[in-house]
Amino acid sequence: MDLYAIIFYLFAVITLGSATIVVFSKNVVYSAFALLFALFGVAGLYVLLMADFLAITQLLVYVGGILVLVLFGVMLTTKVFDVQMKTKTIQMVPAVAILGLLSGTIVGVFWSTDWYISENPIDVAKTAPQIGNMLLTTYLLPFEIASVVLLVALIGAAMIARRERKG
């Protein structure tokens, strides 16, 4: 086994282990910190796939933005350490049925697909500048509008949550 495969399996184990902790942990703080490692693992897998733009976007957007926002929300919530999450067993049967159906579909598509391996791989060093140029020339305005709308929604949610109740 070569070094590339060892690193891949290391990132896969980190990602799957952290995702398992996110799903099955009863403590919200542990779930949030395990999500950090799961997102880092996915970014590492993107690096191994030579998808440099996706790896940097994963780190900047998800780890740097959304996860920090989730962690601040969890940490600033009062009595977050006393919250114990419990699931009802009544939803377990439909969830397992849907999981089995989707997993079977994904495995079936995986095995029936004729995978094409290109003889001339793309020039990976040019992908990030090309994507950046495309974003700046075509999609910059919608991204900026979406960021302003999300910022206004975040400020509005904080104001509603901190508003004193008149009674």
VOTI-560284 format. One record per residue (C-alpha): x, y, z. Coordinates in nm, 2 decimals, m for minus. Layout:
residues N
[[X, Y, Z]];
...
***
This chain:
residues 167
[[0.00, 0.00, 0.00]];
[[0.14, 0.34, m0.10]];
[[0.14, 0.66, 0.10]];
[[m0.15, 0.81, m0.10]];
[[m0.37, 0.52, 0.00]];
[[m0.27, 0.54, 0.37]];
[[m0.35, 0.91, 0.38]];
[[m0.68, 0.85, 0.20]];
[[m0.78, 0.59, 0.46]];
[[m0.67, 0.82, 0.74]];
[[m0.89, 1.10, 0.62]];
[[m1.18, 0.86, 0.55]];
[[m1.16, 0.72, 0.91]];
[[m1.14, 1.07, 1.06]];
[[m1.44, 1.18, 0.85]];
[[m1.66, 0.88, 0.92]];
[[m1.56, 0.86, 1.29]];
[[m1.64, 1.23, 1.34]];
[[m1.96, 1.20, 1.15]];
[[m2.07, 0.91, 1.36]];
[[m2.00, 1.11, 1.68]];
[[m2.20, 1.40, 1.53]];
[[m2.50, 1.18, 1.48]];
[[m2.49, 0.96, 1.79]];
[[m2.36, 1.21, 2.06]];
[[m2.61, 1.32, 2.31]];
[[m2.42, 1.63, 2.40]];
[[m2.46, 1.93, 2.15]];
[[m2.11, 2.06, 2.22]];
[[m1.95, 1.73, 2.14]];
[[m2.15, 1.71, 1.82]];
[[m2.04, 2.06, 1.71]];
[[m1.67, 1.99, 1.77]];
[[m1.70, 1.65, 1.60]];
[[m1.85, 1.83, 1.30]];
[[m1.53, 2.04, 1.29]];
[[m1.32, 1.73, 1.24]];
[[m1.57, 1.58, 0.99]];
[[m1.55, 1.90, 0.78]];
[[m1.17, 1.90, 0.80]];
[[m1.17, 1.54, 0.69]];
[[m1.38, 1.62, 0.38]];
[[m1.15, 1.90, 0.30]];
[[m0.85, 1.66, 0.32]];
[[m1.03, 1.42, 0.08]];
[[m1.09, 1.71, m0.16]];
[[m0.71, 1.78, m0.15]];
[[m0.64, 1.41, m0.23]];
[[m0.88, 1.44, m0.53]];
[[m0.68, 1.74, m0.65]];
[[m0.99, 1.96, m0.62]];
[[m0.80, 2.25, m0.47]];
[[m1.08, 2.50, m0.51]];
[[m1.33, 2.28, m0.33]];
[[m1.09, 2.21, m0.05]];
[[m1.03, 2.58, 0.01]];
[[m1.40, 2.66, m0.02]];
[[m1.48, 2.38, 0.23]];
[[m1.23, 2.53, 0.48]];
[[m1.34, 2.89, 0.43]];
[[m1.71, 2.85, 0.40]];
[[m1.80, 2.55, 0.62]];
[[m1.52, 2.54, 0.88]];
[[m1.44, 2.91, 0.88]];
[[m1.79, 3.05, 0.86]];
[[m2.08, 2.81, 0.92]];
[[m1.92, 2.60, 1.19]];
[[m1.79, 2.90, 1.38]];
[[m2.14, 3.04, 1.37]];
[[m2.28, 2.71, 1.50]];
[[m2.02, 2.69, 1.78]];
[[m2.10, 3.05, 1.89]];
[[m2.47, 2.97, 1.89]];
[[m2.41, 2.66, 2.10]];
[[m2.18, 2.83, 2.34]];
[[m2.40, 3.14, 2.38]];
[[m2.71, 2.94, 2.44]];
[[m2.79, 2.93, 2.81]];
[[m2.79, 2.59, 2.98]];
[[m2.66, 2.41, 2.67]];
[[m2.47, 2.16, 2.89]];
[[m2.79, 2.04, 3.05]];
[[m2.96, 1.96, 2.72]];
[[m2.98, 1.59, 2.65]];
[[m3.11, 1.49, 2.31]];
[[m3.33, 1.18, 2.28]];
[[m3.49, 1.03, 1.98]];
[[m3.82, 0.85, 1.97]];
[[m3.79, 0.49, 1.86]];
[[m4.11, 0.52, 1.66]];
[[m3.93, 0.70, 1.38]];
[[m3.66, 0.44, 1.36]];
[[m3.84, 0.19, 1.14]];
[[m3.92, 0.44, 0.85]];
[[m3.57, 0.58, 0.88]];
[[m3.41, 0.24, 0.84]];
[[m3.64, 0.16, 0.55]];
[[m3.55, 0.48, 0.37]];
[[m3.18, 0.44, 0.45]];
[[m3.18, 0.08, 0.31]];
[[m3.37, 0.20, m0.01]];
[[m3.13, 0.49, m0.07]];
[[m2.82, 0.28, 0.01]];
[[m2.93, 0.01, m0.23]];
[[m2.99, 0.27, m0.50]];
[[m2.65, 0.43, m0.46]];
[[m2.47, 0.09, m0.46]];
[[m2.67, m0.02, m0.76]];
[[m2.58, 0.30, m0.95]];
[[m2.22, 0.26, m0.85]];
[[m2.19, m0.09, m0.97]];
[[m2.39, m0.04, m1.30]];
[[m2.20, 0.27, m1.40]];
[[m1.94, 0.24, m1.67]];
[[m1.66, 0.45, m1.52]];
[[m1.46, 0.65, m1.77]];
[[m1.09, 0.72, m1.70]];
[[m0.95, 1.00, m1.92]];
[[m0.62, 0.95, m2.10]];
[[m0.54, 1.32, m2.06]];
[[m0.63, 1.45, m1.72]];
[[m0.70, 1.82, m1.69]];
[[m0.44, 2.06, m1.58]];
[[m0.51, 2.08, m1.21]];
[[m0.29, 2.39, m1.16]];
[[m0.53, 2.60, m1.37]];
[[m0.86, 2.50, m1.22]];
[[m0.87, 2.75, m0.93]];
[[m0.78, 3.05, m1.14]];
[[m1.04, 2.95, m1.40]];
[[m1.31, 2.90, m1.14]];
[[m1.22, 3.23, m0.98]];
[[m1.23, 3.41, m1.31]];
[[m1.57, 3.26, m1.38]];
[[m1.71, 3.35, m1.04]];
[[m1.59, 3.71, m1.07]];
[[m1.73, 3.75, m1.42]];
[[m2.06, 3.58, m1.38]];
[[m2.18, 3.49, m1.03]];
[[m2.03, 3.76, m0.81]];
[[m2.34, 3.97, m0.77]];
[[m2.58, 3.68, m0.67]];
[[m2.32, 3.56, m0.41]];
[[m2.29, 3.91, m0.26]];
[[m2.67, 3.95, m0.25]];
[[m2.70, 3.62, m0.08]];
[[m2.43, 3.71, 0.18]];
[[m2.61, 4.04, 0.26]];
[[m2.95, 3.86, 0.29]];
[[m2.79, 3.60, 0.53]];
[[m2.63, 3.87, 0.73]];
[[m2.96, 4.06, 0.77]];
[[m3.14, 3.73, 0.87]];
[[m2.87, 3.66, 1.13]];
[[m2.90, 4.00, 1.28]];
[[m3.28, 3.98, 1.28]];
[[m3.27, 3.64, 1.45]];
[[m3.03, 3.77, 1.71]];
[[m3.26, 4.07, 1.78]];
[[m3.57, 3.85, 1.81]];
[[m3.39, 3.61, 2.04]];
[[m3.26, 3.89, 2.27]];
[[m3.58, 4.09, 2.27]];
[[m3.73, 4.13, 2.62]];
[[m4.07, 3.99, 2.67]];
[[m4.33, 4.25, 2.78]];
[[m4.57, 4.10, 3.02]];
***
